[in-house]
Amino acid sequence: MKLDDVKKAILTVGDGRGFVIAKDYRRPVITAGHCLPSLPPSHPASDTWETTYPEIISPLGVKPSISAECIFVDPIADLAVLDEPDGQERYLCEQADAYPDLVDEIVPLKIAKATEG
């Protein structure tokens, strides 16, 4: 993959950056955990409102205006994975539509399967 192609996968996440990957039909965003304003609760019964960050992502160089849900975070490795907010939540319907509109315009990075040796 060429450097110009890699640059096309980058977007703004909070005060930092992240990149879009392709995973089946999804387009998650990989970023540093410290780009989140706070860490989500560390229990599986978290509500959507606790794991969704309003106005956290945008095209590169633009003030963040689109919400995303944190589906994974590792504070030790400083890694977070964001994805489309839950569109079944009434207050997130518009944001759930805005997320794919943004990430579908971005060329995702291809992630290869790990190999032994």
C-alpha positions as CSV (number, residue, x, y, z in Angstrom):
1,M,0.0,0.0,0.0
2,K,1.3,3.4,-1.0
3,L,1.7,6.3,1.5
4,D,-0.9,8.4,-0.4
5,D,-3.4,5.5,0.1
6,V,-2.6,5.3,3.8
7,K,-3.2,9.1,4.2
8,K,-6.7,8.7,2.7
9,A,-7.7,6.4,5.6
10,I,-6.9,9.0,8.3
11,L,-9.6,11.1,10.0
12,T,-9.9,13.3,13.1
13,V,-10.8,11.7,16.4
14,G,-11.2,14.2,19.2
15,D,-8.0,16.2,19.4
16,G,-6.1,13.4,17.7
17,R,-6.2,11.1,14.7
18,G,-7.4,7.7,13.8
19,F,-7.8,5.5,10.7
20,V,-10.6,3.5,9.1
21,I,-10.3,-0.2,8.5
22,A,-12.5,-2.6,6.6
23,K,-13.9,-5.5,8.6
24,D,-16.6,-7.5,6.7
25,Y,-19.3,-4.9,6.1
26,R,-18.2,-2.7,8.9
27,R,-15.9,0.3,8.9
28,P,-14.4,0.7,12.5
29,V,-12.0,3.4,13.4
30,I,-8.8,2.6,15.2
31,T,-7.3,5.3,17.4
32,A,-5.3,5.9,20.5
33,G,-7.2,5.5,23.8
34,H,-6.1,9.0,24.9
35,C,-8.0,10.5,22.0
36,L,-11.2,9.7,23.9
37,P,-12.4,12.4,26.4
38,S,-12.7,9.7,29.0
39,L,-12.6,5.9,29.2
40,P,-15.9,4.0,29.0
41,P,-17.1,1.9,31.9
42,S,-15.3,-1.4,32.1
43,H,-18.3,-3.6,32.6
44,P,-20.3,-5.5,30.0
45,A,-23.7,-4.1,31.1
46,S,-22.7,-0.5,30.1
47,D,-25.5,1.4,28.5
48,T,-25.1,2.8,25.0
49,W,-25.0,6.4,26.3
50,E,-22.0,5.5,28.4
51,T,-20.0,4.1,25.5
52,T,-21.0,6.6,22.8
53,Y,-19.0,9.8,22.4
54,P,-20.9,12.7,20.8
55,E,-19.1,14.7,18.2
56,I,-15.8,12.7,18.3
57,I,-15.0,12.0,14.6
58,S,-14.8,14.0,11.4
59,P,-12.9,14.2,8.2
60,L,-9.2,15.2,8.7
61,G,-8.8,18.8,9.5
62,V,-12.5,19.4,10.4
63,K,-13.9,20.0,13.8
64,P,-15.4,16.6,15.1
65,S,-19.2,16.6,14.6
66,I,-20.1,12.9,14.3
67,S,-20.7,10.5,17.2
68,A,-19.2,7.0,17.5
69,E,-19.4,4.2,20.0
70,C,-16.4,2.8,21.7
71,I,-16.5,-1.0,21.2
72,F,-13.0,-1.7,22.6
73,V,-10.4,0.1,24.6
74,D,-7.1,-1.0,26.1
75,P,-5.8,1.8,28.3
76,I,-2.4,0.1,28.8
77,A,-1.8,-0.3,25.1
78,D,-3.5,3.1,24.5
79,L,-5.7,1.6,21.8
80,A,-9.4,2.2,21.1
81,V,-11.8,0.9,18.4
82,L,-14.9,3.1,17.5
83,D,-17.8,2.1,15.5
84,E,-21.3,3.2,14.4
85,P,-23.6,4.3,17.2
86,D,-26.6,2.1,18.0
87,G,-29.3,3.4,15.6
88,Q,-32.0,1.8,17.6
89,E,-31.6,4.4,20.3
90,R,-33.9,7.2,19.4
91,Y,-31.5,10.0,20.3
92,L,-28.8,8.4,18.1
93,C,-30.7,7.8,14.9
94,E,-29.3,10.8,13.0
95,Q,-25.8,10.1,14.3
96,A,-26.0,6.4,13.3
97,D,-26.8,7.6,9.7
98,A,-23.9,10.1,9.7
99,Y,-21.2,7.6,10.8
100,P,-21.4,5.4,7.7
101,D,-21.8,8.5,5.4
102,L,-18.4,9.6,6.7
103,V,-16.4,6.4,6.8
104,D,-17.8,5.1,3.5
105,E,-16.2,8.1,1.9
106,I,-12.8,7.2,3.3
107,V,-10.6,4.6,1.8
108,P,-10.0,2.0,4.5
109,L,-6.7,0.4,5.4
110,K,-6.5,-3.3,4.6
111,I,-5.6,-5.4,7.6
112,A,-3.9,-8.7,6.7
113,K,-4.4,-11.9,8.7
114,A,-1.6,-12.7,11.1
115,T,0.8,-15.5,9.9
116,E,3.1,-17.7,11.9
117,G,6.8,-17.3,11.8
